[in-house]
Each structure stands twice: as C-alpha cells, then as structure tokens.
C-alpha cells in the first residue's frame, strides 16, 4: 500500500558544456520518486564514460535543508516523506538511527542512487551539517559539486573528528596475511621499471588490469610502510606484473628497509611449520607484531609469536626456498617485501567549489587513489569546548595522486597537515595557505608545491614546508611565502627516525619569494637529501 497519490517528475537537461543534469522534483511520495529516479539513472548512464559529470543528484531535492542547523531525520517522517524509520532504513540501510541530520541523510540517499559508474552530488548554496558521522565517500568515480567555496559549505557537529573522509583508514582493504601476499624476485623492482617479476609465475592469474596494489619493500621499524600504490596494467605467463606507472624508487631486495636483525642462524621450516629465531636487541633493532608478514633473507614468514629477543615464524610457502635452507645470523628482518592487493580504496574522486569546515581534521584522504580538489576551501577551526588534541588540517596516510588546484587551506590557530606512509603524487598548484603548512614525511615521493601563496604565523608548526629526509623527488617552485616567528621556512630534517634507506630523488627549491620576520631560519636542510637551490629571493625584517 503506497498511501495517497503523488506526482513526480524526472528532468533531463543537456547543457552547453555537454553535461546532462537529471533532477527529481518532489511533489509527492518521496520514496516512489527515489526508486524511479534510481532506476532511470542506472538504466541511462551505467555504461557512460562521462557518468561522473553527466549524472547530477541534487541533495536539496533529496531532502537536505542546507540552512546551517541540525534537522534530524525524524522531521522527514513528521513531514510524510517516509512513514517510519523502518521505511527510511529500507530505502537507505546505512541510516540505522534517528540521530542523522537530513543533510547527511540526503547525501547518503544520493550516494545510494548513483549508478555503478559514479556521478555528481550537487550541493546548492547553503550550509550543510552532518550530525552522525563525517561526510564519507567510499565509492569510486564520485564528484561533489557546490556553487562556490564561499557559498556551499559542509560542516560537522561537535564530536565528529573528521569533516570529509575518503576511503577506509590505513590498511583497511589490504590483504596483509602472509598467505595473501606475492613476493617478487630479489633483483626485480628497480627504480623506473615498469613492473616486477613474481617468485611464482602462476600467481599472475590472481591479477587483472585495473587492480590496485601496494608495492612494499619493508617499512620504518615495522610500521610506516615503505613502497607505493600502483595499478596493474597487464600480466604475462612468465610471472611479470606490468604497472601503469614506472616504479618511483628502488625496491630490490638489497634496498629493503629493514628494522630488525637475526641474532643466530636458523633453517627454513617446512610449509606451515614454524621456527624460533633469536633476534638482536638494542638501538636500531625492533620487534614485529604477532600476525605481521615479514621478510628475512628473501623469505616470507608470518610472525606467530613475538618476544623481547625472539620470534616464532611460520613458513606460508609463498615462493620460499626449500625447507632446511639456512638463513645466517646477522640477516636483516623487515616488514614484508611483496605485492599487496588493495581491495578497498576510493578511486577517482573530485570535489569542486565547496568549503569544508572541521573541528579536528578537515580532510582525511588516506588509502585513496586519484583525488582532485578544485576551487575548494579547507578550514580547520575548532570550537573552544571541543577536544581537538592531535588531528591535522589534511591527513594522507598511504595513497597516491591528490591534486589541489586553486584551493584555500586555512587553520585557526595555525596547524599542520601531513602526507605520510609512502603517499605519492601530491600537488598543490595556485593554492593559498593561511596558517596551514605543508608536510610530506614517512617515505612520501613525487610531490610538488607550485605558484602558491603562504601567510604563516608561527611558532607552531615548526616549518612552513616540510619534506622529510626519508622521502624524495620534491619540487617547491615559484611560491610567495610570508613567515612570521616560525622556526624555519623549508625543513628537510624533520621526519620519522630509524629508517635505513630514503627514497631516491632530491629536493628542488627554486623561484620562491620569501619574506620572514623574527628569528626564522629559511633553509633548515638535511645534507643527506640532495637539494637544489636556485633563484630564490629572501627578505628579512
């Protein structure tokens, strides 16, 4: 029984830019319109190569208010949009409680209605508030579009730490069990190579073009992965995986980023059997955790027990040498050297003409791949009574390709961002930074800051632009920087400790105009990171 009769209208509007806008104007039974709208979107656009731009869902039409206040979904039931919470939950199962705002619920409805190929969710001018959780996107090929960063604003209620979240955080969706990983040949994985050769040629049958993987060659200690996200472009019967992008660093066995040492020799046990290994204690040596996949002597093991000076290791049989093979004392132990399949990661996301306001962390794009932000504003402005201990303006913990164009990043009070754990391909172009810094640490690579404007008032964070000594291939070009009472403008000394190898590629600082006040040190550089300085103009008051 559907209740009273209502009318609905689906409007398909071609524009001069070739974009088709599909709108549902509610003049009656909301749930009937939702179902029909979803069906039409899927039928018309599931296979369209321009789906992200051509399918546009308006959150106002789906029930958002955008008036800057929290309206809970109970209002929808009172208004007759849904007869009960149960009906709302059937329409959008993620909404399992009444503490969701109508703004974020409309956003969830829009995501649920997007066709397989993705599409655009449009936020007309207004201030939209999430009351239950962060604005979260875990679907590929999604675009969020507003009417301008000063007109379309996404906020969160007190107690919600992150504003915009892309993809699950750190290692979610990574197949990290030792039995799920794919070790590659010792001399395979050189910088600039287009792929690697697996130890077992039959493993290539596990991969398809378009699969997302993490190429790992150890870590700092036994966390903070050393490697890179990449995409499978092809395979062959000889065991080779071909990547979409040439490898950014040297991932051969001799360059593994080790973290521990075997104190005595041991023999490779039989498959699925274990062996106890004595380990070295003291400076520069650390112990992995139970369950970690580790590499020792080019062999892959699973840690089933971890003590202060010993490990019990299981042989999962993933391309290891025959049982009885001796691994000598002094052998380095590292987090696994292997290809890791990534089964859950948000890909090809774009946000345009929107402002995101956060309490503790404005943007979390960890574990994402192929992100774009155009004409957006990110404002970290915690409320006085909200606990914001820690947190970052932007947090990128593992991932690849995040491009910011004509964006504004602002923190009040001054605050830091961080791209870390081998996040690569971050670019800021023609952006404005107001008391928000840039930090690339923990093995980041291939990052650039160009044509940007910085207005920074220290003393914290300690530097305007940080490029960690563990990374490489950083380009800081043609920026205008004003720094007051900050410890440093450019810093390449700060980073994680204990890493054994840094990434290849230097640090270029060229064409920047820099004005400082106080005792600010302009260049606080690490001699181990090759640095090219050129045509920078510095004035000091």
C-alpha positions as CSV (number, residue, x, y, z in Angstrom):
1,X,0.0,0.0,0.0
2,X,1.5,3.3,-1.1
3,X,-0.8,5.7,0.6
4,X,-2.1,8.9,-1.1
5,X,-1.4,9.5,-4.7
6,X,1.5,11.8,-5.6
7,X,3.1,13.1,-8.8
8,X,6.8,13.0,-9.7
9,X,8.9,14.5,-12.4
10,X,12.3,13.5,-13.8
11,X,14.0,16.2,-15.8
12,X,17.0,15.5,-18.1
13,X,18.6,18.8,-19.2
14,X,21.5,18.9,-21.7
15,X,23.7,22.0,-21.2
16,X,26.1,23.9,-23.4
17,X,29.0,22.1,-21.8
18,X,27.6,18.7,-22.8
19,X,26.6,17.9,-19.2
20,X,23.2,16.3,-18.7
21,X,21.5,17.1,-15.4
22,X,18.9,14.7,-14.1
23,X,16.6,16.1,-11.4
24,X,13.7,14.8,-9.4
25,X,11.2,17.4,-8.2
26,X,9.3,16.1,-5.3
27,X,5.7,17.0,-5.4
28,X,4.5,13.9,-3.5
29,X,5.5,10.5,-2.4
30,X,9.2,10.7,-1.8
31,X,10.1,7.1,-1.7
32,X,8.4,6.3,-5.1
33,X,10.4,9.1,-6.7
34,X,13.6,7.8,-5.2
35,X,13.0,4.4,-6.6
36,X,12.1,5.6,-10.1
37,X,15.0,8.1,-10.1
38,X,17.5,5.4,-9.1
39,X,16.2,3.1,-11.9
40,X,16.4,5.8,-14.6
41,X,19.9,6.9,-13.6
42,X,21.2,3.3,-13.7
43,X,19.5,2.5,-17.0
44,X,20.5,5.6,-18.8
45,X,24.1,6.0,-17.5
46,X,25.6,2.9,-16.1
47,X,27.9,2.4,-19.1
48,X,28.5,6.1,-19.9
49,X,32.2,7.1,-20.0
50,X,31.2,10.5,-18.7
51,X,29.0,9.3,-15.9
52,X,30.7,11.3,-13.2
53,X,30.0,14.6,-15.0
54,X,26.6,13.6,-16.6
55,X,24.6,12.2,-13.7
56,X,23.9,15.0,-11.2
57,X,21.9,14.4,-8.0
58,X,20.8,17.5,-6.0
59,X,20.8,17.0,-2.3
60,X,18.1,19.6,-1.8
61,X,15.7,17.6,-4.0
62,X,16.5,14.6,-1.8
63,X,15.6,16.4,1.4
64,X,18.6,18.4,2.6
65,X,17.9,21.8,4.1
66,X,21.3,23.5,4.0
67,X,20.3,26.2,6.5
68,X,23.2,25.6,8.8
69,X,21.1,23.9,11.5
70,X,20.7,20.3,12.5
71,X,17.4,18.8,11.4
72,X,17.2,15.2,12.4
73,X,15.6,12.6,10.0
74,X,12.6,12.3,12.4
75,X,11.4,15.5,10.6
76,X,11.1,13.6,7.4
77,X,8.8,11.2,9.0
78,X,6.7,14.0,10.5
79,X,6.5,15.6,7.1
80,X,5.4,12.4,5.4
81,X,8.5,11.8,3.3
82,X,8.8,8.4,5.0
83,X,6.1,6.7,7.0
84,X,8.6,5.4,9.6
85,X,12.2,4.9,10.4
86,X,11.9,1.4,9.1
87,X,10.8,2.6,5.7
88,X,13.7,5.1,5.6
89,X,16.2,2.3,6.6
90,X,14.8,0.1,3.8
91,X,15.5,2.9,1.3
92,X,18.9,3.6,2.7
93,X,20.2,0.9,5.0
94,X,23.2,2.8,6.3
95,X,20.9,5.1,8.2
96,X,20.3,2.9,11.3
97,X,19.4,5.6,13.9
98,X,17.4,8.8,14.2
99,X,20.5,10.9,15.1
100,X,21.3,11.5,11.4
101,X,20.7,15.0,10.1
102,X,18.5,15.4,7.0
103,X,21.5,17.0,5.2
104,X,23.8,13.9,5.6
105,X,20.9,11.5,5.1
106,X,20.1,13.2,1.7
107,X,23.8,12.8,0.9
108,X,23.6,9.1,1.7
109,X,20.5,8.8,-0.5
110,X,22.4,10.4,-3.3
111,X,25.3,8.1,-3.0
112,X,23.0,5.1,-2.9
113,X,21.3,6.3,-6.2
114,X,24.5,6.9,-8.1
115,X,24.9,4.4,-10.9
116,X,27.8,1.9,-11.0
117,X,29.9,4.3,-13.0
118,X,29.6,7.1,-10.4
119,X,28.3,10.6,-10.8
120,X,28.0,14.0,-9.3
121,X,26.3,15.0,-6.0
122,X,25.4,18.7,-6.1
123,X,25.2,20.9,-3.0
124,X,23.4,24.2,-4.0
125,X,24.3,27.3,-2.0
126,X,23.8,26.6,1.7
127,X,25.4,25.4,4.9
128,X,25.0,21.6,5.3
129,X,25.6,19.9,8.7
130,X,26.4,16.3,9.4
131,X,25.3,15.2,12.9
132,X,26.0,11.5,13.0
133,X,29.4,11.0,11.2
134,X,31.8,12.6,8.8
135,X,30.9,13.3,5.2
136,X,32.2,10.0,3.8
137,X,32.8,8.8,0.3
138,X,34.0,5.2,-0.3
139,X,32.6,4.8,-3.8
140,X,34.7,5.3,-6.9
141,X,34.2,8.0,-9.6
142,X,32.2,10.4,-7.3
143,X,32.3,14.2,-7.7
144,X,31.0,16.6,-5.1
145,X,30.0,20.0,-6.6
146,X,29.0,23.2,-5.0
147,X,28.2,26.8,-6.1
148,X,31.4,28.2,-4.8
149,X,33.6,27.7,-1.7
150,X,32.0,30.8,-0.1
151,X,28.5,29.6,-0.8
152,X,28.3,25.8,-0.4
153,X,29.7,24.7,2.9
154,X,29.9,21.3,4.5
155,X,30.2,21.2,8.3
156,X,30.1,18.7,11.1
157,X,28.5,18.7,14.6
158,X,30.6,18.7,17.7
159,X,32.2,15.4,18.5
160,X,32.8,14.4,14.8
161,X,36.6,14.5,14.3
162,X,36.9,14.5,10.5
163,X,34.9,16.5,8.0
164,X,35.5,14.8,4.7
165,X,36.7,11.2,4.7
166,X,37.7,9.4,1.6
167,X,38.3,5.6,1.8
168,X,38.8,3.5,4.9
169,X,41.7,4.5,7.1
170,X,45.2,2.9,7.0
171,X,45.4,-0.8,5.7
172,X,41.7,-1.4,5.5
173,X,41.1,-3.5,2.4
174,X,44.8,-4.5,2.2
175,X,45.3,-8.3,2.0
176,X,48.0,-8.3,4.7
177,X,48.1,-12.0,5.7
178,X,51.3,-13.6,4.7
179,X,49.4,-16.3,2.7
180,X,47.8,-13.5,0.6
181,X,50.9,-11.6,-0.4
182,X,53.0,-12.0,-3.5
183,X,56.8,-11.8,-3.1
184,X,58.9,-10.8,-6.1
185,X,62.3,-11.7,-7.3
186,X,65.3,-10.2,-5.5
187,X,66.7,-8.2,-8.4
188,X,63.2,-7.1,-9.5
189,X,61.7,-3.7,-8.7
190,X,64.3,-1.2,-9.7
191,X,63.5,2.5,-9.9
192,X,61.9,3.4,-13.3
193,X,61.0,-0.2,-14.1
194,X,57.5,-0.8,-15.5
195,X,56.8,-3.8,-13.2
196,X,58.1,-6.7,-11.2
197,X,58.6,-10.4,-11.7
198,X,56.8,-12.6,-9.1
199,X,58.6,-15.6,-7.5
200,X,55.9,-17.9,-8.7
201,X,54.7,-17.3,-12.3
202,X,51.3,-18.9,-11.6
203,X,50.4,-16.0,-9.2
204,X,49.8,-13.7,-12.2
205,X,46.5,-15.4,-12.6
206,X,45.4,-13.6,-9.4
207,X,45.7,-10.1,-11.1
208,X,43.7,-8.3,-13.6
209,X,44.3,-4.9,-15.4
210,X,43.0,-2.1,-13.2
211,X,43.7,-3.9,-9.9
212,X,45.2,-1.6,-7.3
213,X,48.2,-2.9,-5.4
214,X,50.8,-1.6,-2.9
215,X,54.4,-2.4,-3.7
216,X,56.0,-2.9,-0.3
217,X,59.8,-3.2,0.4
218,X,59.8,-3.0,4.2
219,X,59.0,-0.1,6.5
220,X,60.3,2.2,9.2
221,X,60.6,-0.1,12.2
222,X,57.6,-2.4,11.5
223,X,55.1,0.2,10.6
224,X,55.0,3.2,8.3
225,X,55.2,1.3,5.0
226,X,57.9,1.9,2.5
227,X,56.5,1.5,-1.0
228,X,53.9,2.8,-3.3
229,X,50.4,2.4,-4.7
230,X,50.3,1.4,-8.3
231,X,47.8,-0.1,-10.8
232,X,48.1,-3.3,-12.7
233,X,48.3,-2.6,-16.5
234,X,49.0,-6.2,-17.6
235,X,50.4,-9.6,-16.8
236,X,52.2,-12.4,-18.7
237,X,52.7,-16.1,-18.2
238,X,56.3,-15.7,-17.2
239,X,55.3,-14.1,-13.9
240,X,55.6,-10.4,-14.7
241,X,53.3,-7.8,-13.5
242,X,53.3,-4.6,-15.6
243,X,52.3,-1.4,-13.8
244,X,50.6,1.7,-15.1
245,X,53.3,3.9,-13.6
246,X,57.1,3.3,-13.5
247,X,58.3,2.5,-10.1
248,X,59.3,5.6,-8.2
249,X,62.1,4.0,-6.1
250,X,64.4,1.1,-5.9
251,X,62.5,-1.9,-4.4
252,X,65.2,-4.6,-5.0
253,X,66.0,-6.9,-2.0
254,X,69.3,-5.1,-1.4
255,X,67.4,-1.9,-0.8
256,X,64.8,-3.4,1.6
257,X,64.0,-1.0,4.5
258,X,64.9,-3.4,7.4
259,X,64.0,-3.0,11.1
260,X,65.5,-6.0,12.9
261,X,68.3,-8.5,12.9
262,X,68.6,-12.3,13.4
263,X,70.9,-13.0,16.3
264,X,71.6,-16.5,15.3
265,X,71.2,-18.7,12.2
266,X,68.1,-20.7,11.5
267,X,66.7,-23.1,8.9
268,X,63.5,-22.5,6.8
269,X,60.9,-24.9,8.3
270,X,58.5,-27.0,6.3
271,X,55.5,-25.3,4.8
272,X,53.0,-24.3,7.6
273,X,55.6,-25.3,10.2
274,X,57.3,-22.8,12.5
275,X,60.8,-22.0,13.8
276,X,62.0,-19.9,16.7
277,X,64.5,-17.2,15.8
278,X,66.7,-15.2,18.3
279,X,66.8,-11.5,17.5
280,X,69.2,-8.7,18.3
281,X,68.0,-6.1,20.9
282,X,69.2,-2.6,21.2
283,X,69.5,0.6,19.1
284,X,68.2,0.3,15.5
285,X,66.5,-3.1,16.1
286,X,62.8,-3.5,16.7
287,X,60.4,-6.4,17.0
288,X,57.4,-7.0,14.7
289,X,54.0,-7.7,16.0
290,X,52.1,-11.0,16.1
291,X,50.4,-11.5,12.7
292,X,52.9,-9.4,10.8
293,X,54.2,-10.7,7.4
294,X,57.9,-10.2,7.4
295,X,60.9,-10.8,5.1
296,X,64.2,-12.4,6.3
297,X,66.9,-13.5,3.9
298,X,64.5,-13.0,1.0
299,X,62.0,-15.4,2.6
300,X,58.4,-14.5,3.6
301,X,57.2,-15.5,7.1
302,X,54.3,-14.9,9.4
303,X,55.0,-13.9,12.9
304,X,53.1,-16.2,15.3
305,X,54.8,-15.1,18.5
306,X,56.9,-12.0,19.3
307,X,59.0,-11.7,22.4
308,X,61.6,-9.3,23.5
309,X,64.5,-11.1,21.8
310,X,62.9,-13.8,19.8
311,X,60.3,-14.5,17.1
312,X,58.4,-17.6,16.2
313,X,57.9,-17.6,12.4
314,X,55.6,-19.7,10.2
315,X,56.6,-20.6,6.6
316,X,53.5,-19.9,4.5
317,X,55.2,-21.4,1.4
318,X,55.0,-18.2,-0.7
319,X,57.9,-18.7,-3.0
320,X,60.3,-19.6,-0.2
321,X,63.5,-21.6,-0.6
322,X,63.2,-25.4,0.2
323,X,62.8,-26.4,3.8
324,X,66.2,-26.8,5.5
325,X,67.8,-23.8,3.7
326,X,70.0,-21.9,6.2
327,X,69.4,-18.2,7.0
328,X,72.5,-16.9,8.6
329,X,73.0,-14.8,11.8
330,X,73.0,-11.1,11.0
331,X,70.3,-11.4,8.4
332,X,68.1,-8.3,8.3
333,X,64.4,-8.6,9.2
334,X,61.8,-6.3,7.6
335,X,58.2,-5.9,7.1
336,X,57.2,-7.9,4.0
337,X,58.7,-7.3,0.6
338,X,55.8,-8.2,-1.6
339,X,52.9,-7.1,-3.8
340,X,49.8,-6.5,-1.7
341,X,46.4,-6.4,-3.2
342,X,44.2,-3.5,-2.2
343,X,40.6,-4.5,-2.3
344,X,39.0,-1.3,-0.8
345,X,40.1,2.1,-1.8
346,X,38.3,5.2,-3.0
347,X,39.4,6.0,-6.6
348,X,38.9,8.9,-8.9
349,X,37.2,11.3,-6.6
350,X,36.7,15.0,-7.3
351,X,35.4,18.0,-5.2
352,X,34.8,21.4,-6.8
353,X,33.6,24.7,-5.5
354,X,32.9,23.6,-1.9
355,X,34.1,24.6,1.6
356,X,34.8,22.0,4.3
357,X,35.0,23.2,7.9
358,X,36.5,20.9,10.5
359,X,37.0,20.6,14.3
360,X,40.0,18.3,14.5
361,X,40.7,17.1,11.0
362,X,39.2,18.7,7.8
363,X,40.2,16.2,5.2
364,X,41.2,12.5,5.5
365,X,42.2,11.0,2.2
366,X,44.3,8.1,3.5
367,X,44.2,4.9,1.4
368,X,42.8,6.8,-1.6
369,X,43.9,6.8,-5.3
370,X,43.3,9.6,-7.8
371,X,41.8,12.6,-5.9
372,X,41.2,16.1,-7.2
373,X,40.2,19.2,-5.4
374,X,39.4,22.3,-7.5
375,X,38.4,25.7,-6.1
376,X,37.7,24.3,-2.6
377,X,38.4,25.7,0.8
378,X,39.5,23.7,3.8
379,X,39.1,25.4,7.2
380,X,40.2,23.9,10.5
381,X,38.5,26.0,13.2
382,X,37.9,24.0,16.4
383,X,35.2,25.1,18.8
384,X,36.6,26.2,22.1
385,X,34.9,23.4,24.1
386,X,35.8,20.6,21.6
387,X,38.7,18.3,22.3
388,X,41.0,18.7,19.3
389,X,44.1,17.2,20.7
390,X,46.1,15.9,17.8
391,X,44.4,16.0,14.4
392,X,45.6,17.6,11.2
393,X,44.3,20.0,8.6
394,X,44.8,17.3,6.0
395,X,45.8,13.7,6.7
396,X,47.0,11.4,3.9
397,X,48.3,8.1,5.3
398,X,49.1,5.9,2.4
399,X,47.7,6.6,-1.1
400,X,48.6,8.2,-4.4
401,X,47.6,11.2,-6.5
402,X,46.0,14.1,-4.7
403,X,45.8,17.2,-6.7
404,X,44.8,20.6,-5.2
405,X,44.2,23.4,-7.7
406,X,43.2,27.0,-6.7
407,X,42.3,25.8,-3.2
408,X,42.5,27.7,0.1
409,X,43.8,25.9,3.2
410,X,43.3,27.8,6.5
411,X,43.8,26.9,10.1
412,X,42.8,28.9,13.2
413,X,45.0,28.6,15.2
414,X,48.0,27.7,12.9
415,X,48.1,24.0,12.4
416,X,49.8,21.2,10.4
417,X,48.9,18.8,7.7
418,X,50.7,15.5,6.9
419,X,51.1,13.2,3.9
420,X,52.8,10.1,5.2
421,X,53.4,6.3,4.8
422,X,54.5,6.5,1.2
423,X,51.8,8.8,-0.1
424,X,52.9,9.8,-3.6
425,X,51.9,12.3,-6.3
426,X,50.6,15.2,-4.2
427,X,50.5,18.5,-5.9
428,X,49.4,22.0,-4.7
429,X,49.1,24.4,-7.6
430,X,47.9,28.1,-7.3
431,X,46.7,27.5,-3.8
432,X,46.5,29.8,-0.8
433,X,47.7,28.8,2.7
434,X,46.7,30.8,5.7
435,X,48.4,29.5,8.9
436,X,48.3,26.0,7.4
437,X,51.6,24.3,6.5
438,X,52.6,21.5,4.1
439,X,54.3,18.4,5.3
440,X,55.5,15.4,3.2
441,X,57.0,12.7,5.6
442,X,57.4,9.0,6.1
443,X,58.7,8.0,2.6
444,X,56.5,10.4,0.6
445,X,57.6,10.9,-3.0
446,X,56.9,12.8,-6.2
447,X,55.2,15.9,-4.5
448,X,55.1,19.5,-5.7
449,X,54.1,22.9,-4.4
450,X,54.0,25.5,-7.2
451,X,52.6,29.0,-7.6
452,X,51.1,29.1,-4.1
453,X,50.8,31.9,-1.5
454,X,51.7,31.3,2.1
455,X,50.9,33.6,5.0
456,X,52.1,31.8,8.1
457,X,52.4,33.0,11.7
458,X,54.4,30.6,14.0
459,X,55.8,29.4,16.2
460,X,53.9,26.1,15.6
461,X,54.1,24.1,13.4
462,X,57.9,24.5,13.2
463,X,58.2,25.0,9.5
464,X,56.1,26.3,6.6
465,X,57.1,23.5,4.2
466,X,58.4,20.1,5.4
467,X,59.9,17.5,3.1
468,X,61.0,14.5,5.2
469,X,64.5,13.2,4.9
470,X,63.0,9.7,4.3
471,X,61.4,10.8,1.0
472,X,62.5,12.1,-2.3
473,X,61.6,14.0,-5.5
474,X,60.1,17.1,-4.0
475,X,59.6,20.3,-6.0
476,X,58.9,23.7,-4.3
477,X,58.7,26.2,-7.2
478,X,57.6,29.8,-7.7
479,X,55.8,30.4,-4.4
480,X,55.3,33.5,-2.4
481,X,55.9,32.9,1.2
482,X,55.5,35.2,4.2
483,X,56.6,33.7,7.6
484,X,56.5,35.3,11.0
485,X,58.3,33.9,14.0
486,X,58.5,30.4,12.6
487,X,61.5,28.2,13.3
488,X,62.0,27.5,9.6
489,X,60.5,28.1,6.2
490,X,61.9,25.0,4.5
491,X,62.8,21.9,6.6
492,X,64.1,18.6,5.4
493,X,65.5,17.4,8.7
494,X,62.2,16.6,10.4
495,X,60.9,13.1,9.9
496,X,60.5,9.6,11.3
497,X,63.6,8.0,12.9
498,X,65.2,4.7,12.3
499,X,64.6,4.3,8.6
500,X,67.5,2.6,6.8
501,X,67.0,4.0,3.3
502,X,65.4,7.1,2.0
503,X,63.6,7.4,-1.3
504,X,65.5,8.4,-4.4
505,X,65.2,11.9,-5.9
506,X,66.2,15.2,-4.5
507,X,64.6,18.4,-3.2
508,X,64.3,21.4,-5.6
509,X,63.6,24.9,-4.1
510,X,63.5,27.4,-7.0
511,X,62.0,30.7,-7.9
512,X,60.4,31.4,-4.5
513,X,59.9,34.8,-3.0
514,X,60.3,34.6,0.8
515,X,59.7,37.3,3.5
516,X,60.5,36.4,7.1
517,X,60.3,38.2,10.5
518,X,61.8,37.2,13.8
519,X,64.5,34.5,14.0
520,X,63.1,32.4,11.2
521,X,65.7,30.1,9.5
522,X,64.9,30.0,5.8
523,X,66.7,26.8,4.9
524,X,67.0,24.1,7.5
525,X,68.1,21.2,5.3
526,X,69.4,17.7,5.7
527,X,72.7,17.1,3.9
528,X,71.6,13.5,3.1
529,X,68.8,14.7,0.9
530,X,70.2,16.2,-2.3
531,X,68.9,19.8,-2.5
532,X,68.9,22.2,-5.5
533,X,68.5,25.9,-4.6
534,X,68.1,28.5,-7.3
535,X,66.7,31.9,-7.9
536,X,65.0,32.3,-4.5
537,X,64.6,35.9,-3.2
538,X,64.7,36.3,0.5
539,X,64.0,39.4,2.6
540,X,64.2,39.5,6.4
541,X,62.8,42.1,8.8
